[in-house]
Amino acid sequence: MPIRYNHKIEPQGLDGAQAAIPYILGTHVPASVLDVGCGVGKWLKALELHGITNVYGIDGVDIPEGELLVSRSKFQVVDLRTEWRLPQ
């Protein structure tokens, strides 16, 4: 079954994610973050801007290179109905 989701029509922006990160994390700064259903990587990019560089995102939809906000090496297309592994 194909996923029919358009990542270009997301209501949230990078500014909202950046503003929320300090409230979500509080004083805890994780060594790494996995975002399941990351879309174009807005939350991953916001985390990087807050100094957390070991981020990784997975999504069921491939994101074109020009739309992905993080390095392609930090993104993987995954079908959660099947077995999958992270590169690290």
C-alpha positions in Angstrom: 0.0 0.0 0.0 1.6 3.3 -1.0 1.8 6.2 1.4 -0.1 9.2 0.1 1.3 12.1 2.0 2.4 15.5 0.6 5.3 16.9 2.8 4.9 20.2 1.0 1.6 20.9 2.7 2.8 20.7 6.3 1.4 23.4 8.6 4.4 23.6 10.9 7.6 25.4 10.1 11.2 25.3 11.2 10.6 28.3 13.5 8.1 26.5 15.5 10.3 23.5 16.0 13.3 25.7 17.0 11.1 27.5 19.6 9.8 24.2 21.0 13.1 22.4 21.4 14.3 24.1 24.6 11.0 23.4 26.3 10.9 19.8 25.2 14.5 19.1 26.2 14.7 21.2 29.3 18.2 20.8 30.8 18.6 17.3 29.2 20.7 17.3 26.0 20.6 13.9 24.4 23.6 12.4 22.6 21.5 11.4 19.7 17.9 11.6 18.4 15.9 9.4 16.1 12.8 11.0 14.4 10.4 8.4 13.2 8.2 10.0 10.5 10.6 12.9 10.1 9.2 14.3 6.8 11.6 16.9 5.4 13.5 16.9 8.6 12.3 20.1 10.3 12.7 18.8 13.8 16.1 17.2 13.0 17.3 20.6 11.6 16.0 22.4 14.7 17.9 19.9 16.9 21.1 20.4 14.9 20.7 24.2 15.3 20.5 23.6 19.1 23.9 21.7 19.0 22.7 18.1 18.7 24.4 16.9 15.6 23.9 13.1 16.0 20.4 13.1 14.5 18.7 10.6 12.2 15.3 10.5 10.6 13.2 7.8 8.9 10.1 8.2 6.9 7.9 6.1 4.6 8.2 8.6 1.8 11.4 9.5 0.0 12.2 13.2 0.2 13.7 14.9 -2.8 17.3 16.2 -2.3 16.3 19.8 -2.5 13.6 19.5 0.1 15.4 17.6 2.8 16.7 19.9 5.5 19.4 17.6 6.8 22.2 15.7 5.1 21.0 12.7 3.1 23.3 10.6 5.2 21.0 11.3 8.2 17.9 10.1 6.4 16.5 6.7 5.4 13.2 5.6 3.7 11.7 2.8 5.8 8.7 0.6 5.5 7.8 0.0 9.1 5.8 -3.1 8.2 9.1 -4.9 7.4 12.3 -5.5 9.4 14.8 -2.6 9.2 18.0 -1.5 10.8 19.7 1.8 11.6 23.1 2.3 10.2 24.6 2.8 13.7 
